[in-house]
Amino acid sequence: MAQLPLFPSLPDHPAPEFLFKNIRNPVWTENKARLVANYLRYFVYITKHGCYIDGFAGPRTPDVADSWAAKLVVESEPKFLRDFYLCDLDSRKVERLEDLRDHQPHVPKRSINILEGDFNNLVHAILASGNITLSTATFCLIDQFTAECHWRTVEALARHKAGTNKIEIFYFLASGWLDRALSGFTRNIQIPELWWGRSDWHALRQLKSLNRALLLCDRFKKELGYKFAHPWAIMERSDGGRVMFHMIHATDHAEAPKLMARAYRNANLPPDAREQLNFALEEFSGLADAYRST
């Protein structure tokens, strides 16, 4: 009798949906925040507006330069992002977020909301705020440590703008220590079931790191309806090493994965000057058109 595959939806020979050329310098752990900030800077430079949600926004390593995504995004120029929702469960990290907010210059029509609590609960109030309309370019960073973000939270984000350009998601999968974590979860199966959203999470232990990331991309597309989902490897250190994270970038824009490729290539470089951006981002004008048409 033939053995059925663990996950029928997983390709027999998995390969990334996009094959990008000339990506030679890896992004490493300390620079992963800059990758997100770079992409958002490029995107809102084109769309001229946006809303940013960060479910686990407090600084994890505050003494490491450029490692705090919320800080990099809030302080990014030009200041086209209008609404921020920065969440954290740790009261000490919330204090750091409040201090970050209080030291920002006044920008008309900009709001920086600091929310203390479990993002899995807070997300519903954020989505019900009325600030995230069908025409709002919206981005959500899920930089969880391992399994703190429930799958139903991801579903809520994906459903909020159904039928139009959905909320873009940057979802960090802890590939570097997921094997160890999955073994430990056998003592409390509620944690992985809420995270994975299904009871078959234990079968992930039989997959290689990249295959897990590709399976997650497949779920973003088939279950959540995203047109594109691609895993970006975040390495252990600047000269390579093992993959510590896969950042799953889920989007409905055909141009967005190419824009992320540019952000990935430049994550280790100084920010582009505005004149350079004007020239370099001309090819991505379709992103602005997409939001003008909704």
Secondary structure as GFF3:
##gff-version 3
##sequence-region A 1 294
A	DSSP	beta_strand	27	28	.	.	.	ID=ss1
A	DSSP	three_ten_helix	29	31	.	.	.	ID=ss2
A	DSSP	alpha_helix	32	47	.	.	.	ID=ss3
A	DSSP	beta_strand	51	54	.	.	.	ID=ss4
A	DSSP	alpha_helix	69	74	.	.	.	ID=ss5
A	DSSP	beta_strand	83	88	.	.	.	ID=ss6
A	DSSP	alpha_helix	91	102	.	.	.	ID=ss7
A	DSSP	beta_strand	111	116	.	.	.	ID=ss8
A	DSSP	alpha_helix	119	127	.	.	.	ID=ss9
A	DSSP	beta_strand	138	142	.	.	.	ID=ss10
A	DSSP	alpha_helix	151	160	.	.	.	ID=ss11
A	DSSP	beta_strand	168	173	.	.	.	ID=ss12
A	DSSP	alpha_helix	178	184	.	.	.	ID=ss13
A	DSSP	three_ten_helix	185	187	.	.	.	ID=ss14
A	DSSP	alpha_helix	190	196	.	.	.	ID=ss15
A	DSSP	three_ten_helix	201	206	.	.	.	ID=ss16
A	DSSP	alpha_helix	209	222	.	.	.	ID=ss17
A	DSSP	beta_strand	228	237	.	.	.	ID=ss18
A	DSSP	beta_strand	240	251	.	.	.	ID=ss19
A	DSSP	alpha_helix	256	265	.	.	.	ID=ss20
A	DSSP	alpha_helix	274	280	.	.	.	ID=ss21
A	DSSP	three_ten_helix	282	284	.	.	.	ID=ss22
A	DSSP	alpha_helix	285	292	.	.	.	ID=ss23
###
